[in-house]
Amino acid sequence: MFSFRERSKMIRKLGEQPFDLVIIGGGITGAGVALQAAASGLSVALLEMQDFSEGTSSRSTKLVHGGLRYLKTFDVEVVADTVSERAIIQGIAPHIPKADPMILPIFDEPGSTFNMFSVKVAMDLYDHLAGITGGKYANYMLSKEEILEREPQLEADGLLGGGVYLDYRNNDARLVIENIKRAVDDGAIAVSRMKVEEIIHDEQGKVSGVKATDILNDVTVSIDSRLVINTAGPWSDFVNKLDKKIDHKPHMRPTKGVHLVVDGEKLKVPQPTYFDTGENDGRMIFVIPRESKTYFGTTDTDYQGDFNHPTVEQADVDYLLKIVNRRYPDANLSINDIEAAWAGLRPLISEAGGDYNGTKKEKISDENFEKIINAAKDYDAGKQSRPEVEKTITDAAKEEPKDNPSAVSRGSDLTIAEDGLLILSGGKLTDYRLMATGAMKEIIGLLPNGKYKLIDSEKYPVSGGEINPASVDEELKALAKKGENLGLSPDDAKFIADLFGSNAEKVFALKDQGTFEGLSLAESMSLRYAMEAEMTLTPVDYLLRRTNYMLFISHRLMEIKDAVVDAMAGYFGWDTNTKNAYQLELDKQISETQLTDLKKHQI
């Protein structure tokens, strides 16, 4: 099992055996590397100073986003990689990303990312890159009237029409923990609340391991390893400073993104919607239905505050409410309508410039767009060869202005420092597997020749992902039916099947262990499984990251939060002081998520 009860044994092993690879950072990048490394036979230790995914990977827009708007900045290669990776993730974690076509309304206003012509060209190219050749997920255009019929609350003034194209919703924190669980199943040791304090070296000055402190018990352990990789995301520069042998020039430029959640009745959208802010600031905003809620974001501002605790500020709220109230005038949202909010940091590499919303970008001309899409169609029809299409793209790229550094895509970077420290930074959540594969090719090359063979991660499912991606809906329904047969309601059984995928049967197997006081049978089974198999150590871990109660099920959150604390206290044998500390931590997190302090200061 992957639980607190095994944690002391895992920490003891950290100090007793040498490893092939120590991974610093338990977000999506580190989790992806851990899965591939363990599956390839390496001895692996994954260390995270907070809960897994707590830092950044639980704070995204919660999409496996194809990046349609990157086509306007001529990032054809980026979009091709992104939509290809998205399809792979859907194959290896079919219970997590779900197809959710997105509406893109087009307004007649200065600074629009697309017009009615260029959006169709972009969507056609996007579908071509994604291999969508028809069917229910092919893009299509909507008239102004058709958009307003779907979204009556949407602003009509200046609305021209729009398009619909395929995107995927995601559960970011679940994707992280499912990667880590698979790595642990394959022999990795993964420890949260374990902070690396120093990167250590051998007599030749080469990296030979780390010193790390167990935050829960204040015990420091030295861990020997052939290789160490820094996958700390926005914290990458901080981790580099723990290595006294290398240059510490900062290379990260984190930005903060904020999302707000309101009741779905306050802001009714039938499907994800994506539009320009109307501020002529080069940004776009998502508005996305989830459970019975609607959330929207994101902001994108440079950040120099406390990396461990980015917060939602009044300026963030004002900016998002201004835009959403402009686009949905009848919603008339105020801060008091916000039921939950979150702020996260993006691991942007400073050398790569901005790519996400925050800065104006150069746009590819409609003429060049048309050249590219026509070339792609000719290729499909056998009228052009691949080299001819590539030449068309290259020639069009040469014609586009390149003097704006902000037009450079948000990329990833793999560096091997002079002392052997590997540093994997940047990237997007959608690219995590591809980034891990690139790192693993280097890692295997640095280890004894021929000892390890890299797993084919395109076909290696995460924990819970042992479902046929071609029939995922049917298989999840069949899993849910097994829960119903045990006496669960259809909604509860579906919730467990959707959340845990093929592991739902393990959750259902806990039925006979009974219910916790104040929790339903389904809630008790889910909590018990999370404690026993997902290294859930605190109530916040469970209610914010293993599940989405704190963000999207807030009505039930307030009814069960104390019962969850009581259940965990009994299960783990907490004394009164420990229980009170975790209760206080939970109440503080709920207050922060619900913007209680900001609401108090309203006039």
C-alpha positions in Angstrom: 0.0 0.0 0.0 1.0 3.6 -0.5 0.0 5.1 2.8 1.3 6.9 5.9 1.7 3.6 7.6 4.4 2.7 5.1 6.0 6.1 5.1 8.6 5.5 7.9 9.7 2.3 6.2 10.1 4.2 2.9 12.2 6.9 4.6 14.4 4.3 6.2 15.0 2.8 2.8 16.1 6.2 1.5 19.1 6.2 3.8 19.9 2.5 3.4 20.2 1.8 -0.3 21.8 3.6 -3.3 19.5 4.8 -6.1 19.9 5.2 -9.8 17.9 8.4 -9.8 16.7 10.9 -7.2 13.9 13.2 -8.5 13.4 16.5 -6.7 9.8 17.7 -7.1 6.6 15.8 -7.1 4.5 17.7 -9.5 3.5 16.5 -13.0 7.0 16.7 -14.4 8.6 14.7 -11.6 5.7 12.3 -11.5 6.1 11.6 -15.3 9.9 11.0 -14.9 9.3 8.7 -11.9 6.8 6.6 -13.8 9.1 6.1 -16.8 12.2 5.6 -14.7 10.6 2.9 -12.4 8.9 1.2 -15.4 12.3 1.1 -17.1 13.8 -0.8 -14.1 15.7 2.1 -12.4 15.8 2.4 -8.6 14.0 5.7 -8.0 13.4 8.0 -5.2 10.9 10.9 -5.7 11.0 13.7 -3.1 8.4 16.4 -2.7 8.6 19.1 0.0 4.8 19.6 0.1 1.9 17.2 -0.9 2.2 15.7 -4.3 1.0 18.3 -6.9 0.5 20.9 -4.2 2.8 23.5 -5.7 1.7 24.1 -9.2 0.3 20.9 -10.8 -3.0 21.1 -8.9 -3.5 24.8 -9.8 -3.9 24.8 -13.6 -6.9 25.7 -15.7 -7.7 21.9 -15.5 -7.6 21.3 -19.2 -5.4 19.2 -21.4 -5.4 22.2 -23.7 -4.6 21.8 -27.4 -3.4 25.4 -27.7 -5.5 26.7 -30.7 -4.4 30.2 -30.1 -0.7 29.3 -30.5 -1.5 29.0 -34.2 -2.0 32.7 -34.4 1.6 33.1 -33.3 2.7 30.6 -35.9 3.6 27.9 -33.3 2.6 25.1 -35.7 5.2 22.7 -34.2 4.0 23.5 -30.7 0.4 22.7 -31.5 1.3 19.6 -33.4 3.2 18.3 -30.4 0.5 19.4 -28.0 -2.4 17.7 -29.8 -0.3 14.6 -30.3 0.6 14.4 -26.7 -3.0 15.1 -25.7 -4.1 12.0 -27.6 -1.4 9.9 -25.9 -2.4 11.1 -22.4 -6.0 10.2 -23.2 -4.8 6.7 -24.1 -2.7 6.1 -20.9 -5.0 7.9 -18.5 -8.4 7.5 -20.1 -10.4 8.1 -16.9 -8.8 11.6 -16.5 -8.9 13.8 -19.6 -12.4 13.9 -21.2 -13.3 15.3 -24.5 -15.2 18.6 -24.1 -15.6 20.7 -27.3 -15.0 24.4 -26.7 -16.9 27.4 -28.1 -14.8 30.3 -29.3 -17.0 33.4 -29.7 -15.6 36.1 -32.1 -16.2 39.7 -31.3 -15.7 42.7 -33.6 -13.3 44.7 -31.5 -9.7 46.0 -31.5 -7.0 43.4 -30.7 -9.1 40.3 -31.5 -7.0 37.1 -31.6 -9.2 35.8 -34.5 -11.7 37.0 -37.0 -14.4 34.8 -38.6 -12.0 33.8 -41.4 -8.9 33.2 -39.5 -10.6 31.2 -36.8 -11.9 28.7 -39.4 -8.5 28.5 -40.9 -6.9 27.9 -37.5 -9.5 25.3 -36.5 -9.0 23.4 -39.8 -5.3 23.4 -39.3 -5.8 22.4 -35.7 -8.0 19.4 -36.7 -5.5 18.4 -39.3 -2.7 18.4 -36.7 -4.8 16.5 -34.3 -5.8 13.9 -36.9 -9.5 14.8 -36.7 -11.0 14.1 -40.2 -14.7 14.2 -39.4 -17.2 12.9 -36.9 -18.6 14.5 -33.8 -15.4 16.2 -32.8 -14.6 18.0 -36.1 -14.7 21.8 -35.8 -17.6 23.8 -37.1 -18.7 27.4 -37.3 -21.7 29.0 -35.5 -23.6 32.1 -36.4 -24.2 34.9 -33.9 -27.7 33.6 -33.4 -26.6 30.0 -32.9 -24.1 31.0 -30.2 -26.7 33.1 -28.4 -29.1 30.2 -28.5 -26.5 28.1 -26.7 -25.4 30.9 -24.3 -28.2 33.4 -23.9 -26.2 35.2 -21.2 -23.4 36.0 -23.6 -22.9 39.6 -24.7 -24.6 40.2 -28.1 -23.1 43.6 -28.9 -20.2 43.1 -31.3 -20.6 39.3 -31.4 -20.0 38.1 -35.0 -20.3 34.3 -34.5 -17.7 31.8 -33.6 -16.4 28.3 -33.8 -16.4 25.0 -31.9 -13.3 22.8 -31.7 -12.2 19.9 -29.6 -10.5 20.3 -26.3 -10.3 18.2 -23.1 -11.1 18.9 -19.5 -8.6 17.5 -17.0 -8.2 16.7 -13.3 -4.6 17.9 -12.9 -3.9 16.7 -9.4 -5.4 13.2 -10.2 -3.1 12.9 -13.2 -0.1 13.5 -10.9 -1.1 11.0 -8.2 -2.0 8.3 -10.7 1.5 8.7 -12.3 3.1 8.4 -8.9 1.0 5.4 -7.8 2.1 3.6 -11.0 5.8 4.4 -10.2 5.4 3.1 -6.7 3.8 -0.1 -8.0 6.9 -0.5 -10.1 9.2 -0.1 -7.2 9.8 3.6 -6.8 9.9 5.2 -3.3 7.9 8.4 -3.3 7.8 10.6 -0.2 5.9 13.8 0.3 6.7 16.4 2.9 10.4 15.5 2.4 12.4 18.7 1.6 15.8 18.5 -0.1 18.3 20.6 1.8 21.5 20.0 0.0 22.8 18.3 -3.2 25.9 16.3 -2.3 29.0 15.4 -4.3 31.6 12.7 -4.5 35.4 13.3 -4.3 35.5 14.2 -7.9 33.0 17.0 -7.4 30.2 15.1 -9.2 26.6 14.9 -7.9 26.2 11.8 -5.8 22.9 12.3 -3.9 21.0 14.6 -1.7 20.3 15.4 2.0 16.6 15.7 2.7 14.6 16.5 5.9 11.3 14.8 6.8 9.2 17.8 7.5 6.8 15.8 9.7 9.5 14.5 12.0 12.4 16.8 11.5 14.7 14.0 10.6 17.4 14.5 8.0 18.7 11.6 5.8 21.5 11.4 3.3 20.4 9.6 0.0 23.0 8.2 -2.3 22.2 8.2 -6.0 24.0 7.9 -9.3 22.0 10.7 -10.8 19.8 13.6 -9.5 17.2 15.5 -11.5 15.6 18.8 -10.6 12.0 18.8 -11.6 10.8 21.5 -9.2 8.9 23.6 -11.7 8.8 27.3 -10.5 11.1 26.3 -7.6 13.8 25.1 -10.1 16.1 28.1 -9.3 15.8 27.5 -5.6 16.8 23.8 -6.0 19.8 24.8 -8.1 21.0 26.9 -5.3 21.3 23.8 -3.1 24.1 22.7 -5.5 27.2 24.7 -4.4 29.2 23.6 -7.5 27.1 25.2 -10.2 26.2 28.6 -11.5 23.1 30.0 -9.9 22.0 32.4 -12.6 18.2 32.5 -12.4 16.5 31.0 -15.5 12.8 30.9 -14.4 10.3 33.7 -14.7 7.2 32.4 -12.9 3.8 34.0 -13.5 0.7 33.8 -11.4 -2.6 32.6 -12.7 -5.9 32.9 -10.8 -9.2 31.2 -11.3 -12.6 31.9 -9.7 -15.6 29.5 -9.1 -19.2 30.5 -9.0 -22.5 28.6 -8.8 -23.5 27.3 -12.3 -26.9 29.0 -11.9 -25.2 32.3 -11.6 -23.2 31.9 -14.8 -24.8 29.4 -17.2 -22.5 28.0 -19.9 -23.3 24.7 -21.6 -19.7 23.9 -22.5 -16.2 25.4 -22.2 -16.0 28.8 -23.7 -12.9 30.8 -24.7 -12.7 34.4 -25.7 -10.6 37.5 -25.8 -10.8 39.7 -22.7 -12.0 42.8 -24.7 -9.2 44.8 -23.0 -6.9 44.7 -26.1 -4.3 43.2 -23.8 -3.5 40.0 -25.8 -5.1 37.8 -23.2 -7.9 35.2 -23.5 -10.2 33.8 -20.8 -11.7 30.4 -20.2 -15.2 30.0 -18.8 -15.8 26.3 -17.9 -18.7 24.3 -16.4 -17.6 21.7 -13.8 -19.9 19.7 -11.5 -22.7 22.2 -10.8 -20.3 25.1 -10.8 -18.7 27.4 -13.4 -15.1 28.6 -13.1 -13.2 31.1 -15.1 -9.6 32.4 -15.6 -6.9 33.0 -15.9 -4.8 36.0 -15.1 -1.2 36.0 -16.0 1.1 38.3 -14.0 4.8 38.2 -13.1 5.3 36.9 -9.6 7.9 37.7 -6.9 6.0 36.7 -3.8 6.0 33.6 -1.6 6.4 30.7 -4.0 5.0 28.3 -1.4 1.8 30.3 -0.9 0.6 32.3 -3.9 -2.7 34.0 -3.1 -5.7 35.5 -4.9 -5.6 39.3 -4.5 -8.2 41.9 -5.0 -6.7 43.0 -8.3 -7.0 39.5 -9.6 -10.7 39.3 -8.7 -11.4 42.8 -10.1 -9.8 41.9 -13.4 -11.6 38.7 -13.9 -15.0 39.9 -12.8 -14.7 42.9 -15.1 -14.1 40.7 -18.1 -16.7 38.1 -17.3 -19.4 40.7 -16.4 -18.6 42.4 -19.7 -19.0 39.2 -21.7 -22.0 38.0 -19.6 -23.8 41.3 -18.7 -26.8 39.7 -17.1 -24.6 37.6 -14.7 -23.7 40.7 -12.7 -21.2 38.8 -10.6 -19.6 40.2 -7.5 -16.9 38.9 -5.1 -19.7 37.6 -2.8 -20.7 35.2 -5.6 -17.3 33.6 -5.6 -17.5 30.2 -3.9 -13.9 29.1 -4.4 -10.7 30.4 -6.0 -7.2 29.3 -6.6 -3.8 30.8 -7.6 -0.9 28.9 -9.1 2.5 29.6 -10.6 3.5 28.8 -14.1 7.1 27.5 -14.6 8.0 29.8 -17.5 11.7 29.9 -18.6 12.9 33.5 -18.7 14.9 33.0 -21.9 11.8 31.8 -23.7 9.8 35.0 -23.2 6.1 35.0 -22.4 3.7 32.7 -24.1 0.7 32.6 -21.9 -1.9 35.4 -22.1 0.2 38.0 -20.5 1.9 39.8 -23.4 0.8 40.8 -26.8 2.1 38.5 -29.6 2.8 38.9 -33.2 0.2 37.3 -35.4 0.6 35.2 -38.5 -1.1 36.8 -41.5 -4.3 35.3 -42.8 -2.6 34.9 -46.2 0.0 32.6 -44.7 -2.6 30.7 -42.7 -4.5 30.0 -45.9 -1.3 28.9 -47.7 -0.6 26.4 -44.9 -4.1 25.0 -44.7 -4.3 24.6 -48.4 -1.0 22.8 -48.5 -2.2 20.4 -45.7 -5.4 19.7 -47.7 -3.3 19.0 -50.8 -1.2 16.6 -48.8 -4.2 14.7 -47.6 -5.4 14.5 -51.2 -2.1 13.3 -52.4 -1.4 16.4 -54.4 1.7 17.5 -52.4 4.5 15.6 -50.8 5.5 16.1 -47.2 8.7 18.0 -48.2 6.5 20.4 -50.2 4.2 21.0 -47.3 7.2 21.5 -45.0 8.6 24.1 -47.5 5.3 25.9 -47.5 5.4 26.2 -43.7 9.0 27.2 -43.6 8.6 29.9 -46.3 5.5 31.3 -44.5 7.5 31.4 -41.2 10.3 33.4 -42.8 7.8 36.0 -43.9 6.5 36.6 -40.3 8.1 39.2 -38.1 10.4 37.7 -35.4 11.6 40.8 -33.5 9.1 40.3 -30.7 10.7 38.1 -28.0 7.3 37.4 -26.5 6.4 35.5 -29.6 8.7 32.6 -28.5 6.6 29.7 -27.3 6.6 28.5 -23.7 9.1 25.7 -24.0 10.9 23.2 -21.8 14.6 22.8 -21.2 16.8 19.9 -20.2 20.2 21.0 -19.0 23.0 18.9 -17.5 25.2 21.0 -15.2 29.0 20.6 -15.1 28.7 18.5 -12.0 26.1 16.2 -13.5 22.9 17.7 -12.0 20.1 17.3 -14.5 17.6 20.2 -14.6 14.3 19.7 -16.4 12.2 22.9 -16.4 9.5 24.8 -18.1 6.9 23.1 -20.4 3.2 22.7 -20.2 1.1 20.1 -18.3 0.1 18.6 -21.6 3.8 18.0 -22.5 4.7 16.2 -19.3 5.2 12.7 -20.8 7.2 14.1 -23.7 9.4 16.0 -21.4 9.9 12.9 -19.2 10.8 10.8 -22.2 13.4 13.3 -23.3 15.0 13.3 -19.9 14.9 9.6 -19.6 16.8 9.1 -22.9 19.6 11.2 -21.4 19.4 9.5 -18.0 19.6 6.0 -19.5 22.6 7.1 -21.6 24.4 8.3 -18.5 23.8 5.0 -16.6 25.9 1.8 -17.2 25.7 0.9 -20.9 23.0 -1.4 -21.9 21.6 -2.0 -18.4 18.2 -0.3 -18.9 15.8 0.0 -21.8 13.3 2.8 -21.8 9.7 1.8 -21.5 7.3 2.7 -24.3 5.4 5.3 -22.3 3.0 6.0 -25.1 1.3 2.7 -24.3 2.1 2.4 -20.5 -1.0 3.3 -18.5 -1.0 5.3 -15.3 -2.6 3.8 -12.2 -6.3 3.6 -12.8 -5.8 3.8 -16.5 -6.3 0.2 -17.4 -9.3 1.0 -19.5 -9.7 0.8 -23.3 -9.5 4.4 -24.4 -11.6 3.6 -27.4 -14.6 2.7 -25.2 -13.8 4.6 -22.0 -17.4 5.9 -21.5 -18.8 2.3 -21.7 -16.1 0.9 -19.4 -16.6 3.6 -16.8 -20.4 3.0 -16.9 -19.7 -0.8 -16.4 -17.5 0.0 -13.4 -20.1 2.3 -12.0 -22.7 -0.4 -12.4 -20.6 -2.7 -10.1 -20.8 0.0 -7.5 -24.6 0.2 -7.9 -24.8 -3.5 -7.5 -23.2 -3.1 -4.1 -25.9 -0.6 -3.0 -24.4 2.7 -4.1 -26.6 5.3 -5.7 -25.9 5.8 -9.5 -24.4 9.2 -8.8 -22.1 7.9 -6.1 -21.0 5.0 -8.2 -20.3 7.2 -11.2 -18.3 9.6 -9.0 -16.0 6.8 -7.8 -15.6 5.3 -11.3 -14.8 8.7 -12.9 -12.4 9.6 -10.1 -10.5 6.4 -9.7 -10.8 4.7 -13.1 -9.9 1.0 -13.1 -9.0 1.3 -9.4 -12.7 1.8 -8.7 -13.0 -1.9 -8.0 -10.4 -1.6 -5.3 -12.5 1.2 -3.8 -15.7 -0.8 -4.0 -13.9 -3.7 -2.3 -13.7 -1.5 0.9 -17.5 -1.6 1.3 -17.4 -4.1 4.1 -15.0 -1.9 6.2 -18.0 0.2 7.0 -18.7 4.0 7.0 -17.1 6.7 9.0 -19.4 8.7 11.2 -20.9 11.7 9.3 -19.9 10.3 5.8 -21.9 8.3 3.3 -20.8 4.9 2.3 -19.3 6.2 -1.0 -17.5 9.0 0.8 -16.1 6.6 3.4 -14.8 4.2 0.7 -13.2 7.0 -1.2 -11.5 8.5 1.8 -10.3 5.1 3.1 -8.8 4.3 -0.4 -7.1 7.7 -0.5 -5.5 7.1 2.9 -4.5 3.6 2.1 -3.3 3.9 -1.5 -2.7 7.6 -2.3 -0.5 8.9 0.5 -3.2 11.2 1.7 -1.8 12.6 5.0 -4.0 15.5 5.8 -7.7 16.6 5.3 -6.5 19.3 2.9 -4.7 16.7 0.8 -8.0 14.8 0.5 -10.5 17.6 0.1 -8.5 19.8 -2.3 -6.2 17.5 -4.3 -7.4 13.8 -4.1 -10.9 15.1 -4.7 -12.4 18.4 -5.8 -14.7 19.0 -2.8 -13.0 22.3 -1.9 -13.3 23.8 -5.4 -16.4 22.3 -7.1 -18.4 20.6 -4.4 -18.4 23.3 -1.8 -22.0 22.7 -0.7 -21.1 19.2 0.5 -17.6 20.3 1.7 -19.1 22.3 4.6 -21.2 19.3 5.7 -18.4 16.7 5.7 -15.2 18.6 6.6 -15.3 17.9 10.3 -16.3 14.3 9.7 -13.2 13.9 7.4 -11.0 15.2 10.2 -12.5 12.9 12.7 -12.2 9.9 10.3 -8.6 10.6 9.6 -7.8 11.2 13.2 -9.2 7.8 14.1 -7.6 6.0 11.2 -4.1 7.4 11.8 -4.3 7.6 15.6 -3.7 11.4 15.9 -3.5 12.8 19.4 -5.6 15.9 20.3 -2.9 18.4 19.4 -2.2 16.8 16.0 -5.9 16.6 15.2 -6.5 20.3 16.2 -3.6 21.4 14.1 -5.0 19.6 11.0 -8.4 21.0 11.7 -7.0 24.5 11.9 -5.0 24.0 8.7 -8.2 22.8 6.9 -10.3 25.7 8.2 -7.6 28.2 7.1 -7.4 26.7 3.6 -11.2 26.7 3.2 -11.3 30.4 4.3 -8.5 31.3 1.9 -10.2 29.3 -1.0 -13.5 31.0 -0.3 -11.8 34.5 -0.2 -13.2 35.2 3.3 -10.7 37.9 4.1 -11.2 39.8 0.8 -15.0 39.6 1.2 -14.7 41.1 4.7 -13.0 44.2 3.2 -15.8 45.0 0.7 -17.7 48.2 1.2 
